[in-house]
Structure formats: C-alpha cells, structure tokens
Amino acid sequence: MIFIIGPSLLVIFFIKYLFFLYNYELPVEPIMIDPNEAYISKQKKRLLGTYNNGKDMSANIEKVFYNKKEYTAVMKVADNEIETAWKTRVLYESTPKGTIIMFYDAYKQAFSYYADQNSIPLALINAVATKYVTIFFCRDFYFDEETFLEKREIENAETTDKDEKPVEELTMIEGTYLSPLIKIHNETEKTKEKEYIKRLITDAPFAKFKSNTAERHKGADKKKKPNEIQRYCNQYVCMGKTYNLSVLQKKVKSNSSTTGYDNMFAKSKEGIIGTKMSYKDFKKMGDNI
C-alpha cells in the first residue's frame, strides 16, 4: 500500500528540520580543573580575605621578632622557649600532592615541612604556608611578594595608536601590604665605623685610571639585568618524608632519689659504670628483701 505525502506535510517536515538544525546545541564539554591550581587559588583567596576581617592576624608572633637585636640575643640560647613553641604548632594538610606536615622554624625564619612526594611545586608549598599563617595567626611570617601582586593596565596619554597593546605593571592588591619583618631582618646595618672607613677610601688621593674604570663599567653592565626585579619570597626547608617526623615528647625529669641498687640495673652505661658497690653490701641488700 502506497502512501502519498501531500505538499503541506513536506512543508511541515522541512520547517521542523530547519528548526532542529538552527536550535540544536552541542553538548558542553566538562571543563577540567587542575586540582593544584584549585587548591592554590582557594588558599590565596583565604589569605587575602584576612585583610578585611578586622582581626590581628599576627597576634601569636612574639614582640622579639620585631626587634633584631633582641631576636638575635634570644636565638643564641639553645632550645629557647620561642623556638620550641613554634615547633609544636604543626599543620597536617592534605593536598593534591599528598600529605604535607609543616611548622615554622623561628631560628632559620623558614617553613619546615615533611611531604609524601619528592617533587612538590613551589606554588603548592606557598599555598600550604598561607593556610599555616592564617590558622596560627602569624601572617607576618609570610614573605612571598608575588602573592600580593596583580597586573593592572596603565593609561598612557602619549600613545595614539588604538591597536597598540595597553601597558601593564605589577602593583600591590588593594588593602594588602608586605610583612614589616622583611625590612627588619633583611636590611644591612651600617655602623659608623664602616661609614668612616668608606669615607676615608673615597677621599684618599689614589690615582684613578680611565681605562681600568671603563673596563670595569663594561663588565658590570654585562652582569646587570635592567628588567630583573628582586622579589621577596618565603624560605622552605624540606625535612624528608612524613614518616621521618618524630613526635615531640616532653623531657623526662631524672629522679635524684635513686639508690645504688637501682643504678646497677639501669639501662644507661654511665649509671652502671658510675655505680660502685661491694659484694658484701650487695649480699646484705639481698638478705633484707
């Protein structure tokens, strides 16, 4: 049996075909997000948010750190209270690169960490450090300048070409600032004696040869890089794998009331060697038991 399709039906099918052709949307491919970048972005946003919360985010940092002379005097003492206290403030963090255990080394002014993997990107370590300083309220320990910089376009009135790309420069994110500890601990101290010696050398009647000075300037120009800007960054010390972490234990006070009999069976060799007891005294102690 043959069905004959009329012109009206053909028109309807053609309209439907056109509607389907122009309104069909291709399935959207899922955007793959790098887990490392997601973690870094999250921790950076968390750190920048602390500048607006109204809290003192460096409340746990002792005042000694803000005075270089006092800090140096304290750190000369072995196992001082400040250094020991910061070693007990430990962060156990799960990252896309495995577990990272971090604490702050007050003597080295660096973040020490244990990690499961051998190679971890610096940006990821920085992200863990940002979480550390926000949790333990020690934001001034964080020195990384790149975290607080952003690119901004500079308007140049002299340029008339519309196709020319706008000039960009790195500026501090609004509301943020660098740690004052950077200036305190990185500035070179110039004593009066050094300045006096320098003045004597410059004022001394020494002969200056033009050829030598010119050659020195040429050599200096080769070494210098005009576009290179020194940025401050955090210091990190890798302590090894996470299983190398030794749990901190309190020092056990030795009991001074131990007898010679107890020292004789002590594990320490010094206790055994230092114990002097005659066989007669030993027999007497055995009879009294």
Summary of the structure (lengths in Angstrom):
residues: 289
radius of gyration: 35.0
end to end distance: 119.9
largest distance: 129.6
contacts: 575
relative contact order: 0.10
helix: 45%
strand: 12%
